[in-house]
Amino acid sequence: MTGPARWRRFYILKQKHPSLMLLHLAELDTAEHEEAPSRRTPKAIVERSDELVGDIVKALPKNYDLALVSDHGFEQIDHIANLKVMEAADGVTGAINPSGGL
């Protein structure tokens, strides 16, 4: 995007000078939720998000700060440990009270 269309993308930053501006780049998160944990997230989505962040950094007025945060990630789960089943298989008796984690 070039020329006037590109300028319009940053109108709020350049003309309104907000005290706080929050932006959620949702495309990658949406794709990850739909595809995860399959690792098939299109590289183009990651590259586009990176490009948008770069464009925002270039458009920021000199006295502005930027805080870039992320959501969660996704990992392939190959095995889930069922502690009660493992306990029984090992002949462990008594109460087991697992807490936290997966």
Legacy VTK file of the C-alpha trace (Angstrom):
# vtk DataFile Version 3.0
C-alpha trace
ASCII
DATASET POLYDATA
POINTS 102 float
0.000 0.000 0.000
1.461 3.347 -0.985
0.497 6.997 -1.250
-2.730 8.354 0.262
-4.079 4.905 1.197
-1.001 4.198 3.309
-1.255 7.623 4.989
-4.896 6.960 5.925
-3.822 3.802 7.779
-1.987 5.969 10.276
-4.424 8.866 10.461
-5.201 8.356 14.158
-1.514 8.268 15.120
-0.506 11.209 12.973
-3.507 13.503 13.419
-5.244 12.612 16.676
-2.171 11.740 18.804
-3.973 9.408 21.235
-2.651 9.043 24.780
-3.182 5.292 24.546
-3.867 3.146 21.528
-4.480 -0.584 21.721
-4.338 -2.768 18.638
-4.989 -6.478 18.352
-3.602 -8.136 15.232
-6.063 -11.017 15.315
-5.281 -12.844 12.072
-2.415 -14.947 13.438
-4.266 -15.838 16.645
-7.339 -16.870 14.657
-5.280 -19.035 12.302
-3.460 -20.672 15.229
-6.744 -21.494 16.977
-8.118 -23.025 13.774
-4.962 -24.928 12.784
-3.132 -25.622 16.071
-1.332 -27.581 17.013
-0.651 -28.548 13.425
2.246 -26.205 12.503
0.505 -25.327 9.231
0.088 -21.669 10.053
0.811 -19.898 6.804
4.139 -18.099 6.918
2.465 -15.244 5.053
0.320 -14.420 8.123
3.393 -14.161 10.331
5.198 -12.039 7.739
2.193 -9.730 7.318
1.863 -9.229 11.075
5.572 -8.430 11.254
5.193 -5.937 8.404
2.264 -4.231 10.145
4.231 -3.884 13.387
7.125 -2.396 11.405
4.793 0.085 9.710
3.371 1.116 13.078
6.843 1.655 14.530
7.748 3.868 11.554
4.542 5.881 11.967
4.882 6.497 15.706
5.636 10.069 16.701
9.118 10.460 18.214
7.901 10.860 21.809
5.717 7.734 21.818
6.511 4.427 23.497
5.493 1.071 22.120
4.727 -2.003 24.213
4.444 -5.127 22.084
2.942 -8.132 23.833
1.830 -11.508 22.633
-0.906 -13.924 23.437
-0.150 -17.572 24.132
1.668 -19.975 21.849
0.746 -23.438 20.648
2.698 -26.645 21.125
2.221 -30.115 19.695
1.141 -32.496 22.463
2.384 -36.002 21.789
1.510 -37.618 25.106
-0.727 -36.861 28.050
0.203 -38.525 31.331
-2.740 -39.874 33.288
-1.217 -40.086 36.743
-3.933 -42.364 38.147
-3.408 -44.893 35.342
0.377 -44.704 35.767
-0.024 -45.144 39.528
-2.148 -48.276 39.080
0.248 -49.739 36.473
3.160 -49.332 38.892
1.212 -50.916 41.755
1.133 -47.705 43.784
-1.738 -47.628 46.235
-3.317 -44.803 48.138
-4.795 -41.486 47.218
-3.283 -39.315 44.506
-4.241 -35.672 44.212
-2.610 -34.165 41.126
-2.874 -30.395 40.875
-2.045 -27.945 38.124
-0.560 -28.564 34.694
-1.624 -30.977 32.038
LINES 1 103
102 0 1 2 3 4 5 6 7 8 9 10 11 12 13 14 15 16 17 18 19 20 21 22 23 24 25 26 27 28 29 30 31 32 33 34 35 36 37 38 39 40 41 42 43 44 45 46 47 48 49 50 51 52 53 54 55 56 57 58 59 60 61 62 63 64 65 66 67 68 69 70 71 72 73 74 75 76 77 78 79 80 81 82 83 84 85 86 87 88 89 90 91 92 93 94 95 96 97 98 99 100 101
